[in-house]
Amino acid sequence: MTPPAGETRADGADTPPADRRRHADHTCKSELVERHHWPTRQDARRAIFESLEVVSNRQRLHSALGYLAPVAFEEMRAPLPIAA
C-alpha cells in the first residue's frame, strides 16, 4: 500500500526487517542510552519503555492502519456521541 500524498513511509519498504530492527536498536541506543547516565538498570528500562511504547509506537505511521498513527486511527474510528 502506498502512503497518502505528501507522506512517506516510516521505514523503507524494500529494507529487510532484520536491517530495520538493527537500525531501530542503534537509534534507540544512540539517542537515549548513550546520552544519559541512569542510576539503576530499572531507571534505564523505564526510559526505554517510555521512548518506545509511549512515544514512538503511538506516533509512528503503521501500514496496517492505512499509514496513520495509532492515536489518529483510534480517533477516526471513535463512535460519535449520541445527542440527548
C-alpha positions in Angstrom: 0.0 0.0 0.0 1.3 3.4 -0.9 1.3 6.2 1.7 -1.1 9.2 1.1 0.3 12.1 -0.9 2.8 14.2 1.0 3.6 11.5 3.5 6.4 9.0 3.5 6.8 5.6 5.0 8.3 5.3 8.4 10.9 2.8 7.0 11.9 1.6 3.6 9.6 -1.0 2.1 12.5 -2.7 0.4 14.6 -2.9 3.5 14.7 -6.3 5.1 13.0 -6.5 8.6 16.3 -7.5 10.3 18.0 -4.4 8.9 15.2 -2.2 10.1 15.4 -3.7 13.6 19.1 -3.2 13.8 18.6 0.5 12.7 15.9 1.0 15.4 18.2 -0.6 18.0 21.1 1.7 17.0 18.8 4.7 17.0 17.4 3.9 20.5 20.9 3.3 21.8 22.5 6.5 20.3 19.5 8.8 21.1 18.6 7.6 24.6 21.0 5.3 26.3 24.3 6.9 25.4 23.2 10.5 26.1 22.1 9.8 29.7 23.5 8.3 32.9 21.0 6.1 34.6 21.4 5.4 38.3 19.9 1.9 38.0 19.0 -0.5 35.3 15.4 -0.2 36.2 15.6 3.6 35.5 17.1 2.8 32.1 14.4 0.2 31.4 11.7 2.7 32.3 13.1 5.4 30.0 13.5 2.9 27.1 9.9 1.7 27.6 8.6 5.2 27.6 10.5 6.1 24.5 9.4 3.0 22.5 5.9 2.2 23.7 4.6 5.6 24.7 6.2 7.9 22.2 7.5 6.1 19.1 4.8 3.4 18.7 1.9 5.9 19.2 3.3 8.4 16.7 4.8 6.2 14.1 2.8 5.6 10.9 1.6 2.0 10.6 0.9 0.4 7.2 -1.8 -1.8 8.8 -3.7 1.3 9.8 -3.6 3.0 6.4 -0.4 4.9 7.3 -2.0 6.6 10.3 -0.5 6.9 13.8 -2.5 4.7 16.2 -3.9 7.7 18.1 -5.2 9.2 14.8 -6.6 5.9 13.8 -8.5 5.4 17.1 -9.8 9.0 16.9 -11.1 8.4 13.4 -12.8 5.2 14.5 -14.2 6.5 17.7 -18.0 6.4 17.8 -19.8 9.7 17.6 -21.5 10.9 20.8 -25.3 10.4 20.8 -27.2 13.6 21.2 -29.5 13.7 24.2 
